[in-house]
Amino acid sequence: MKSILVSLTAAGCLLFAGVAQADQALATAKGCMACHDVGAKKVGPSYKEVAKKYAGQKDAETKLVKKVLEGGSGTWGAVPMPANKAMGVTEADAKKLVAWVLSQK
């Protein structure tokens, strides 16, 4: 019984790590990592900073999906974020990316 529990826990951890890597892979593929990093500020804020700022806000996902697709400025300083919809990011991509960003701790 104990070995089954250990095996299931390990499988769950691998599955979670795979999902996290897949979403970071999407962020890399869509060019997001050129300006953002998971834990450190680059041109834009780190994803951990974004997750912290929007933690607990019910409309965070909707706001951020719109910002990813349409771009924006002023929230994190003077450097604007470009409209990523024009660069091939779909609404489904944006939702997946935002969910991943908001999960960062």
C-alpha positions in Angstrom: 0.0 0.0 0.0 2.8 2.4 0.9 4.6 1.8 -2.4 1.4 2.5 -4.3 1.0 5.8 -2.5 4.6 6.8 -3.1 4.2 5.9 -6.8 1.0 7.9 -7.2 2.6 10.9 -5.4 5.7 10.7 -7.7 3.4 10.4 -10.8 1.4 13.5 -9.7 4.6 15.5 -9.2 5.9 14.6 -12.6 2.5 15.5 -14.2 2.5 18.8 -12.4 6.1 19.6 -13.5 5.2 18.6 -17.1 2.3 21.1 -17.1 4.4 23.9 -15.6 7.2 23.2 -18.2 4.6 23.1 -21.0 3.2 26.5 -20.1 6.7 28.0 -19.8 7.4 26.4 -23.2 4.4 28.2 -24.5 5.6 31.5 -23.0 9.0 30.9 -24.6 7.4 30.0 -28.0 5.2 33.1 -28.0 8.1 35.4 -27.2 6.9 36.3 -23.6 10.2 35.2 -22.1 12.1 37.9 -24.1 10.6 40.5 -21.7 9.6 38.5 -18.7 11.1 36.0 -16.4 9.6 33.7 -13.8 11.5 35.2 -10.8 13.3 38.3 -11.9 12.4 41.6 -13.5 13.5 42.1 -17.1 11.9 44.6 -19.4 8.6 43.7 -17.8 7.8 42.4 -14.3 8.5 38.9 -13.2 5.7 36.4 -13.4 5.9 36.0 -9.6 5.4 39.8 -9.2 2.4 39.6 -11.5 0.9 36.7 -9.5 1.5 38.5 -6.2 -0.1 41.8 -7.5 -3.2 40.1 -8.8 -3.6 37.4 -6.1 -7.2 37.3 -4.8 -8.6 39.6 -7.5 -11.7 37.9 -9.0 -11.3 39.6 -12.4 -7.5 39.1 -12.6 -7.7 36.5 -15.4 -10.0 38.5 -17.5 -7.9 41.7 -17.1 -4.7 39.9 -17.8 -6.0 38.0 -20.9 -7.1 41.3 -22.3 -3.7 42.9 -21.5 -1.8 40.0 -23.1 -3.9 40.2 -26.3 -4.3 44.0 -26.6 -1.2 45.2 -24.8 -1.1 48.0 -22.3 1.1 50.5 -20.4 1.3 52.3 -17.1 0.7 49.4 -14.7 4.3 48.5 -14.3 6.0 51.6 -15.5 6.5 53.5 -18.7 7.5 50.6 -21.0 4.4 49.4 -22.9 3.6 45.8 -23.5 2.8 45.2 -27.1 -0.5 43.7 -28.4 0.4 40.0 -28.6 -2.7 39.2 -30.7 -0.9 40.7 -33.6 2.0 38.4 -33.0 0.0 35.2 -33.1 -1.2 34.7 -29.5 -4.7 33.4 -29.6 -7.3 33.9 -26.8 -6.8 30.2 -25.8 -3.0 30.8 -25.6 -3.5 33.9 -23.5 -5.9 32.1 -21.1 -3.4 29.3 -20.7 -0.5 31.7 -20.2 -2.4 33.8 -17.7 -3.5 30.8 -15.6 0.2 29.7 -15.5 1.4 33.2 -14.6 -1.2 33.5 -11.8 -0.1 30.1 -10.4 3.5 31.3 -9.8 4.4 31.7 -6.1 
